[in-house]
Amino acid sequence: MPDRPHVCFDRILPLELMRPQRTRRAARGRVRGISPIGKTWMNGSTLHARFIGGNATQRATAREQAGWWTDVANLQLVFDDAPNADIRVAFDAGDGAWSYIGTDARQIPLDQPTMNLGFLDGGTAAHEWGHAIGLAHEHQNPDGGIEWNEDIVIRAMAGPPNYWDAATTRHNILRRYSADQINGTRFDPESIMLYFFPAEWTTSGIGTQANEVLSALDKAFIAGARMYPKAGPTVDVATELLVGARRRTAASIGRFGEEDLFRFVVDREGHHVIDTRGPTDVVLKLFGPDQPTRLVAEDDDSGYAYNARIGADLLPGTYWVQVRHYNREAGVGDYTISVRRME
C-alpha cells in the first residue's frame, strides 16, 4: 500500500476511548457540524496557548490559522506561553497531526501537549484548532454517506504514527455518531473538519477532498447559538449568586439559543449543589475554581423532571454556571437557580 496520507484523528481521553460516541440530541433544523457533549469552552472564554518547540514559520502558521476561528467565534486565543496554558501545541513530525477536543485539554498534564502539528499542509492547523475549540470530525457525521473499506483502513491505521488495533480504529474512524445524539445533522463536504481520505479507503472508490479553508457553514456553526455566539454572555457580565441564599434566583431563557451566565464564590471547601427548578428543560455547566475555562461538571436531567442538578465537592474560589435550554433552536422558558453547601 502507498504511504499513508496525511490524515488527522481525534485524541480521545483514555476513560472515553472505548465508550459509545455521545453528543447532544439534535433539534430539528439545518445546522451542520458536530460538537460532542460537554467539550465546548464557556462562551467568551480567553484561552491561553503555549508552543512546545517549533520554528518561527511553524508558529506563525499556527497563530494565523487559529485566527480564522476567533475572527468569527466569541473566543480569544492568547499566545503567551503561560505555564498553565489551556492549549499546548507541539510540532513533532513523527507524531502526525492531532488534538484533544475542547475542554478535554484541561485533563492533560501541563507538561504535555494537547495538540500536535507534525505537518502543516494547507489548513491542517485550522483543522486542529477546530478540534481544540470543541469540534469533532465531519466524517463521523451520521449523514456523511461514507462507506469504508474497513480492512484497508484498519491496516493503514495499524502503522505509524498511530499503531492502533482494530477496535480503536473502529471507534475513532469507522463508527459514526448516532443521528439522535448529534448537535447538527447535515453533512458539509466543504467543512475544514472533513479531512482528505484516499479513494481506496472507501467501498465506492470515491475519496474526500482536502478542504484548506473554513467553509461558510463552518463559520455559521461556530458563531451560532450552539457554539460561540458574539452576542452571548461572557464572564464579565455574569449574574451573582449567593451560596445558601434564602430565596432562589429567578431567570429566563428569553430567546432561542440564549445562554445565561452566573457566578458564585465558595469560601469553605465542601459539597455543593447547584440546581434549577421550573417547567423549562435546561442544561447546566459548571466551571472553576477561579478559571472560567476549567469545566468541572455538566448536567441535563438529574434534577426534578427536566431540571438540571450538579453536586460536587468544591474548593474555595470563584465558579461560573452556564445555563441554556436543551433545545437551542426552539427552546425558551422561565426557571430558578440556587447554590447551596451541604453540611
C-alpha positions in Angstrom: 0.0 0.0 0.0 1.3 3.5 -0.7 2.5 5.8 2.1 -0.4 6.7 4.4 -1.8 10.1 3.5 -1.7 13.0 6.0 -4.9 12.4 8.0 -5.8 13.7 11.4 -7.6 11.7 14.1 -9.0 12.8 17.4 -7.1 12.3 20.5 -9.5 10.6 22.9 -9.2 10.6 26.7 -8.4 7.1 27.9 -11.6 6.9 30.0 -13.6 7.6 26.9 -11.7 5.5 24.3 -14.0 2.5 24.2 -17.2 4.2 25.2 -20.1 4.8 22.7 -20.0 8.1 20.9 -22.2 10.6 22.8 -23.3 14.1 21.6 -26.2 16.3 22.4 -29.5 15.3 20.8 -30.3 17.4 17.8 -33.2 19.7 17.5 -34.8 19.9 14.1 -33.0 22.2 11.8 -30.4 22.6 9.1 -27.4 23.3 11.2 -24.3 21.3 10.2 -21.3 20.4 12.3 -20.5 18.1 15.2 -19.8 19.2 18.7 -19.6 16.4 21.3 -21.4 16.9 24.5 -19.6 18.5 27.4 -16.5 19.7 25.4 -17.2 23.3 24.4 -15.5 26.1 26.3 -17.5 28.8 28.1 -18.7 31.3 25.5 -16.5 34.4 25.5 -13.5 32.5 27.0 -9.9 33.7 26.7 -7.8 30.6 26.0 -4.1 30.7 26.7 -1.8 28.8 24.4 1.9 27.6 24.7 4.2 26.4 22.0 6.3 23.4 22.7 9.1 23.6 20.1 8.5 24.6 16.5 10.3 27.2 14.4 9.2 30.8 13.7 7.4 29.8 10.5 5.5 26.9 12.1 4.4 29.0 15.0 3.3 31.8 12.7 1.1 29.4 10.7 -0.4 28.0 13.8 -1.3 31.5 15.1 -2.6 32.7 11.7 -5.0 29.7 11.3 -6.2 29.9 14.9 -7.3 33.4 13.9 -9.6 32.0 11.2 -11.8 30.7 14.1 -11.5 33.6 16.5 -12.5 36.1 13.7 -16.0 34.6 13.8 -16.3 32.9 17.2 -16.8 34.6 20.6 -13.4 33.3 21.8 -10.0 34.8 22.2 -6.7 33.0 21.9 -3.6 34.5 23.6 -0.2 33.1 22.7 1.6 33.9 25.8 3.4 30.6 26.6 1.7 30.6 30.0 2.9 27.7 32.3 -0.8 26.7 32.8 -1.9 27.3 29.2 -5.2 25.7 28.3 -3.8 24.5 24.9 -0.2 23.4 24.4 1.0 23.0 20.8 3.8 20.7 19.8 5.4 20.2 16.3 6.6 16.6 16.4 7.0 15.5 12.8 6.9 11.8 13.9 3.5 12.1 15.6 1.2 13.3 12.9 -1.5 15.9 13.4 -4.0 15.6 16.2 -5.7 17.5 19.0 -7.8 16.7 22.0 -11.3 18.1 21.7 -12.3 21.2 23.6 -12.2 21.1 27.3 -10.7 17.6 27.3 -7.4 19.5 27.1 -7.8 20.6 30.7 -7.4 16.9 31.8 -3.9 16.6 30.2 -0.8 17.2 32.4 0.5 20.7 31.9 3.9 19.4 30.7 2.3 17.5 27.8 0.9 18.8 24.5 -2.8 18.9 23.8 -2.2 19.4 20.1 0.4 18.3 17.7 1.1 19.8 14.3 3.5 17.3 12.8 2.7 18.5 9.3 1.2 21.8 8.2 -0.3 21.1 4.8 -2.9 23.6 3.7 -5.4 24.2 6.5 -4.1 21.5 8.9 -3.5 23.9 11.7 -7.1 25.3 11.4 -8.5 21.8 11.4 -6.7 21.1 14.7 -7.8 24.4 16.2 -11.4 23.4 15.3 -10.9 20.3 17.5 -9.3 22.4 20.2 -12.4 24.6 20.4 -14.8 21.7 20.5 -15.5 20.3 17.0 -15.3 16.7 16.0 -14.6 15.2 12.6 -17.2 15.6 9.9 -16.6 12.1 8.7 -18.3 10.8 11.8 -21.5 12.7 10.9 -24.2 10.1 10.5 -25.4 11.8 7.3 -21.9 11.6 5.8 -22.6 8.7 3.5 -19.0 7.4 3.7 -18.9 3.6 3.4 -15.5 2.4 4.5 -13.3 -0.3 3.1 -12.7 -1.5 6.6 -9.9 -3.9 6.1 -7.8 -1.3 4.3 -8.5 1.4 6.9 -7.6 -0.9 9.7 -4.4 -2.0 8.1 -3.4 1.6 7.4 -4.1 2.7 11.0 -2.1 -0.2 12.4 1.1 1.5 11.1 2.8 4.7 12.3 2.2 7.1 13.8 -0.9 5.6 15.4 -0.3 1.9 15.8 -4.0 1.4 16.6 -5.6 -2.0 17.0 -8.8 -2.8 15.1 -11.1 -1.9 17.9 -9.6 1.6 18.4 -9.8 2.3 14.6 -13.4 1.2 14.6 -14.2 3.6 17.4 -12.4 6.6 16.1 -13.0 6.3 12.3 -15.4 3.7 11.2 -18.1 4.2 13.8 -20.4 7.2 13.2 -22.3 9.2 15.8 -26.0 8.2 16.2 -28.4 10.6 14.4 -30.3 11.3 17.6 -27.1 12.1 19.6 -25.6 14.8 17.4 -25.5 18.6 17.5 -26.0 19.1 13.8 -27.3 16.7 11.2 -26.5 17.6 7.6 -23.1 16.6 6.1 -20.9 19.5 4.9 -18.5 18.2 2.2 -16.6 21.6 2.3 -16.0 21.7 6.0 -12.4 22.1 7.2 -13.3 19.4 9.7 -13.6 16.8 6.9 -10.1 15.6 6.2 -8.8 14.1 3.0 -9.4 10.3 2.7 -8.0 8.3 -0.2 -10.3 6.6 -2.6 -9.1 3.1 -1.7 -10.3 3.6 1.8 -14.0 3.7 0.6 -16.1 1.0 -1.0 -17.3 3.4 -3.6 -13.8 4.2 -4.7 -14.6 7.9 -4.1 -12.5 9.7 -1.6 -13.0 13.1 0.1 -11.3 16.3 -0.8 -8.8 18.2 1.2 -10.5 21.4 2.4 -8.0 24.0 3.2 -10.2 26.9 4.5 -13.2 27.3 6.7 -16.4 26.7 4.8 -19.3 29.2 5.0 -21.1 26.6 7.2 -18.1 26.2 9.5 -18.2 29.9 10.2 -22.0 29.9 10.7 -21.9 26.9 13.0 -19.1 28.1 15.3 -20.6 31.6 15.6 -24.1 30.3 16.1 -26.2 29.8 19.2 -25.0 26.2 19.6 -21.3 27.2 20.0 -19.8 30.7 20.5 -22.2 33.5 19.5 -20.8 37.0 19.7 -23.9 38.2 21.4 -23.7 35.6 24.1 -22.9 36.4 27.7 -19.3 36.4 29.0 -17.6 36.1 32.4 -17.6 39.8 32.8 -21.4 40.1 32.9 -22.2 37.0 35.0 -25.1 37.4 37.5 -24.0 36.9 41.1 -25.4 34.0 43.1 -25.2 33.8 46.9 -24.3 30.4 48.2 -27.1 29.4 50.6 -29.4 32.3 49.7 -32.8 32.0 51.3 -34.6 32.7 48.0 -33.9 31.1 44.7 -32.8 33.4 41.8 -35.4 33.8 39.1 -34.2 33.7 35.4 -35.5 33.1 32.0 -34.3 31.8 28.6 -36.0 34.5 26.5 -34.5 33.9 23.0 -33.7 30.8 21.0 -30.1 29.8 21.7 -29.7 32.2 24.6 -27.2 31.2 27.4 -27.4 32.7 30.9 -24.3 33.0 33.0 -24.0 33.1 36.8 -21.1 33.5 39.2 -20.7 32.4 42.8 -17.9 32.3 45.4 -17.1 29.3 47.6 -15.4 30.4 50.8 -15.3 27.0 52.5 -14.4 23.6 51.0 -17.3 21.2 50.9 -20.1 19.5 48.9 -22.2 22.0 47.0 -25.4 21.5 44.9 -26.3 23.8 42.0 -29.8 23.1 40.6 -32.7 24.6 38.6 -36.4 24.3 39.2 -39.4 25.1 37.0 -41.0 24.0 33.8 -38.1 24.7 31.5 -35.7 21.9 30.2 -32.2 23.4 30.8 -28.6 22.2 30.8 -26.0 23.3 33.3 -22.3 23.6 33.0 -20.1 24.4 36.0 -16.6 26.0 35.6 -13.9 26.9 38.1 -12.4 27.4 40.6 -11.0 30.8 39.5 -10.6 29.7 35.9 -13.6 30.0 33.6 -12.0 27.6 31.1 -11.9 24.7 33.6 -15.0 22.6 33.1 -16.0 20.9 36.4 -19.3 19.2 35.5 -22.2 19.3 33.2 -25.8 18.0 33.7 -29.1 17.9 31.9 -31.9 16.0 33.7 -30.5 14.9 37.1 -32.9 17.3 38.9 -36.7 17.1 39.3 -38.5 16.4 36.0 -36.5 18.2 33.3 -34.4 20.3 35.6 -30.6 20.1 35.9 -28.6 19.3 39.1 -24.9 19.3 39.8 -23.5 18.0 43.1 -19.7 18.4 43.5 -17.0 18.8 46.2 -15.7 22.3 45.6 -12.6 24.0 46.8 -12.7 27.7 47.7 -12.7 30.1 44.8 -14.9 31.7 42.1 -17.2 29.5 40.0 -19.3 30.1 36.9 -22.5 28.4 35.9 -23.7 28.4 32.3 -27.4 27.7 31.6 -29.0 27.1 28.3 -32.2 25.5 27.0 -31.9 21.8 26.0 -33.4 22.8 22.6 -31.1 25.5 21.4 -33.1 26.1 18.2 -36.6 26.5 19.6 -36.5 26.5 23.4 -37.4 29.3 25.8 -38.9 29.5 29.3 -38.6 30.5 32.9 -36.6 28.8 35.7 -35.0 29.4 39.1 -31.4 28.5 40.2 -29.7 28.2 43.5 -26.4 27.1 45.0 -26.1 25.6 48.5 -23.5 24.0 50.6 -24.5 20.6 52.0 -23.5 20.3 55.7 
